[in-house]
Structures are given as structure tokens and as C-alpha cells.
């Protein structure tokens, strides 16, 4: 991947680690109402900003970012600048790639999606069960 920097300095990225009890999945703030994550053995956190969540993923501080079906393009547009840093991909929970072009008119993707490294995708996706309107 590409080098990530801040103020002209190269940031050292943490190596990709296997998922375990210390893994962190960043989630929407209302996650407890929208998703059943009881099968995820690690920790879930929400810092209130999808852009912040994606930056932490790019830095290697977390294992994945779960986004609701109501996420807007402006919430995730910075992800494009981070592409290639971690080789992370944004895909709906059923495996379809997230189509950013379909969101150009301001509409949300309509279903939840996960941004993570391909090596973590299957295991994380299996731990996420949408509830109600996010299904």
C-alpha cells in the first residue's frame, strides 16, 4: 500500500493482526438498535464520526468499520484518499461492493456495509446481524 503521512512525516502503520478479543470494530452510535453483534468476540466502539472511524482503520488501529444503510457520501468520501493504505474494501454485508457513483446524488446506499481488510471480511461479516430497517 501507499505510505500514510502527517505534516510531512511518514506514519508507521500497525501490522494487520488476526481477529481476537482485543480486536475493535467501530460502529454507528445507534448500533445496539440496528445490529446484533453478540458473535463478535472483540470490542465495539463508536466515536461519532464515520470519517474518524475510517482514518483509524487506515492507521491500523481497528479491525473494521461498520456503517449503516443511511450513511451518506460526505461521511465516507475521505475513504477514497485512504484507499490503498491498508488495501481495505467497502462492501455490503452480502458481499456486494459499495457503489459510490450511485451515492453522488446524495442518496444513501440503502443497506449496511463494512469497511475492512479482505482477510477480515468473512469473519467480521459473519458476526454482524442487521435488525429491523437496516436488514
Secondary structure, 3 states (H helix, E strand, C coil): CCCCEECCEECCCCCCCCCCCCCEEECCCCHHHHEECCCCCCEEECCCCHHHHHHHHHHCCCCEEEECCCCCHHHHCHHHHHCCCCCEEEEECCCCECCHHHHCCCCCCCCCEEEEEHHHHHHHHCCCEECHHHC
